[in-house]
Structures are given as structure tokens and as C-alpha cells.
Amino acid sequence: MTDDTPTPTDKFNQVERYQRFLEVVRARMTTREFDPGYRVPREHYQMIIEAARHAPSGADAQPWHYLVVTDPALKEQLGEHFVQERYRRIQLGMKFPSPNYRGMKTAPGLVVVLADFRYVRAFPVLDDGSPADLAYQRNAERILLQSVAASTMAAHLAAAALGYGVWWVTAIGQEEAQQALRPLLGVPDELSMIDIMCFGPPRKELYRRWKRPLDEIMSWDRFDPAKFRTGAQIDEWIANDRHRVMYRDESRVD
Ligand SMILES: Cc1cc2nc3c(=O)[nH]c(=O)nc-3n(C[C@H](O)[C@H](O)[C@H](O)COP(=O)(O)O)c2cc1C
């Protein structure tokens, strides 16, 4: 071995590849206001959904479909639903600090993520309505959700790699929203509109949000009790910190 022979761990330029990957991971930042004049090239939609296509999924079922919305009138109607949803939450007395959804109406890129829950049957279930089946069905739904989230995340990272700001909107999941919006987009009843992905050049500079330090989210071999958060601590976080971390640059989260 010469001095410059790569060590086994360096064989694939692991660290360099990882750093390039992490650069994209860190470049993924939420924005809720986009440059409305920008037109997303058709290939960019394809590149983004190509990344989603390669995602892992339970039983390799790939229970997803990506519906690209380019029609400004449809975007306007979708966006208005969310603007109204914000008012609904206020009326219900919900304490959640809902964002302004107006930016959705002019988001250059808008993709509705559809999940096909019929694929729950493809996962380990008994399908006989027994109590054991129920427990397996519940987990099967989680498998499906994890699968679609894995694919959606790949799409978000691809959009970030292309230099876009992204926006992951799940406020579409409630049954009422599904019923209202399904006919608009011609989505069959069998499919669920699980979330919307908006992307495009941000109107203002992107900012990185606070993330928990590595040590806080990691244990080795056994769960570290020092990392356990009580219900009261979580309630306190929701009351005092949630709104600050959601809408501020990490450097401004005191
Ligand atoms: C599963 C999931 C659901 C989300 N739902 C919404 C949503 O309904 N509306 C919204 O404005 N942002 C939503 N977001 C965006 C989060 O608020 C955002 O990711 C978070 O504040 C962290 O910021 P970052 O994406 O810049 O790291 C969602 C993100 C994820 C991953």
C-alpha cells in the first residue's frame, strides 16, 4: 500500500459524497412565498418525480401518484381552500399557528401527492376483521404513510437540489378537504390527497430553521432516559417554543 492508497472506508469517496448529499439536505428549506413570475420547466417536474419514483416502500408497493397542477385557475382554487382552512381553525379555537396560505396560489411548482390506501392489503395483515387483524391493519397504515413520506421526501430533496424553496402542506388530509377538492382535480375516490408539494424560487431569501442538536435525538444500544421528554415538557414546548421555531431563522430562536 502506498501512502495515497485509499483506506477501505474512503474507497467510494464516502465523506465527500456524504458532504455533497448533506449540502442538498441542508439546502431543503421551507418557504411559503415564491416568485410568482417563474415558470418551472417541464423537465424539472420530471426530475423531481423521478427522484420520488426511486423511494423505498413497504412490499415495494409504491402506493403513490404525483399530480402536477399547472393551471393557474386550479392553483387559485386550491390556495383559497387553505386560506379558508386557516380561518376555520381560528373559528374552532385551535391554537395552532397556521401560516398564510396565499403563497400557494402563485407557487410556480405545485404537485398533489396521492396515496392509495388499498395497498394496505399488500402489507402483513390478516384481512379477516379479527382483533389481531386490527392491530396489523393499524401498523399497515403506518407502513403506507411511511412509504409515501419517503417518496415525497425524495421529491423535496430533488427540488432543493435544483435550487428551489419547498413547501410541504398536509392540511389537505381531512375528509372534508378531500371531498371538496377531489372533483376539482378529477381524483378517483379510491385515492387520498395526502399532501401538496409547492416549490419554486423563493420570494425572499430562504432561512434555515432550528433543528434539535444531534445528541438530543440519539441514543446508543438502549434508550437514554436523559433524552426522555415528559408530557409536561412537550406541552411547554408547544406553548412557548413551537411558534418561534416554525417561523424564524435558527439564529433568532433564543
Ligand atoms: C409531514 C409534514 C407536514 C407539514 N405540514 C405543513 C402544513 O400543512 N402547512 C405548512 O405550512 N407547513 C407544513 N409543513 C412544513 C413544516 O412546517 C416545516 O417543515 C417545519 O417548520 C421545518 O422547517 P423546514 O422545512 O424549513 O426545515 C409540514 C412538514 C412536514 C414534514
The ligand as an SDF file (V2000), in Angstrom:
LIG
                    3D

 31 33  0  0  0  0  0  0  0  0999 V2000
  -45.2640   15.9410    7.4460 C   0  0  0  0  0  0  0  0  0  0  0  0
  -45.1870   17.4340    7.3050 C   0  0  0  0  0  0  0  0  0  0  0  0
  -46.3310   18.1680    7.3360 C   0  0  0  0  0  0  0  0  0  0  0  0
  -46.2970   19.5600    7.1570 C   0  0  0  0  0  0  0  0  0  0  0  0
  -47.4840   20.2340    7.0320 N   0  0  0  0  0  0  0  0  0  0  0  0
  -47.4620   21.5580    6.7860 C   0  0  0  0  0  0  0  0  0  0  0  0
  -48.6860   22.2510    6.5200 C   0  0  0  0  0  0  0  0  0  0  0  0
  -49.7810   21.6780    6.4860 O   0  0  0  0  0  0  0  0  0  0  0  0
  -48.6080   23.5860    6.3020 N   0  0  0  0  0  0  0  0  0  0  0  0
  -47.4140   24.2550    6.2950 C   0  0  0  0  0  0  0  0  0  0  0  0
  -47.4120   25.4600    6.0790 O   0  0  0  0  0  0  0  0  0  0  0  0
  -46.2370   23.6180    6.5200 N   0  0  0  0  0  0  0  0  0  0  0  0
  -46.2380   22.2800    6.7460 C   0  0  0  0  0  0  0  0  0  0  0  0
  -45.0530   21.6000    6.9070 N   0  0  0  0  0  0  0  0  0  0  0  0
  -43.7660   22.3420    6.8750 C   0  0  0  0  0  0  0  0  0  0  0  0
  -43.1770   22.4610    8.2800 C   0  0  0  0  0  0  0  0  0  0  0  0
  -43.8140   23.4820    8.9900 O   0  0  0  0  0  0  0  0  0  0  0  0
  -41.6530   22.7240    8.1440 C   0  0  0  0  0  0  0  0  0  0  0  0
  -41.0520   21.6240    7.5230 O   0  0  0  0  0  0  0  0  0  0  0  0
  -41.0080   22.9460    9.5210 C   0  0  0  0  0  0  0  0  0  0  0  0
  -41.4470   24.1530   10.0890 O   0  0  0  0  0  0  0  0  0  0  0  0
  -39.4960   22.9340    9.4700 C   0  0  0  0  0  0  0  0  0  0  0  0
  -38.9850   23.8540    8.5430 O   0  0  0  0  0  0  0  0  0  0  0  0
  -38.0140   23.3930    7.3700 P   0  0  0  0  0  0  0  0  0  0  0  0
  -38.8380   22.5720    6.3940 O   0  0  0  0  0  0  0  0  0  0  0  0
  -37.5240   24.6640    6.7260 O   0  0  0  0  0  0  0  0  0  0  0  0
  -36.9150   22.5650    7.9480 O   0  0  0  0  0  0  0  0  0  0  0  0
  -45.0640   20.2160    7.0420 C   0  0  0  0  0  0  0  0  0  0  0  0
  -43.8870   19.4540    7.0320 C   0  0  0  0  0  0  0  0  0  0  0  0
  -43.9480   18.0720    7.1290 C   0  0  0  0  0  0  0  0  0  0  0  0
  -42.6820   17.2660    7.0110 C   0  0  0  0  0  0  0  0  0  0  0  0
  1  2  1  0
  2  3  1  0
  2 30  2  0
  3  4  2  0
  4  5  1  0
  4 28  1  0
  5  6  2  0
  6  7  1  0
  6 13  1  0
  7  8  2  0
  7  9  1  0
  9 10  1  0
 10 11  2  0
 10 12  1  0
 12 13  2  0
 13 14  1  0
 14 15  1  0
 14 28  1  0
 15 16  1  0
 16 17  1  0
 16 18  1  0
 18 19  1  0
 18 20  1  0
 20 21  1  0
 20 22  1  0
 22 23  1  0
 23 24  1  0
 24 25  2  0
 24 26  1  0
 24 27  1  0
 28 29  2  0
 29 30  1  0
 30 31  1  0
M  END
$$$$
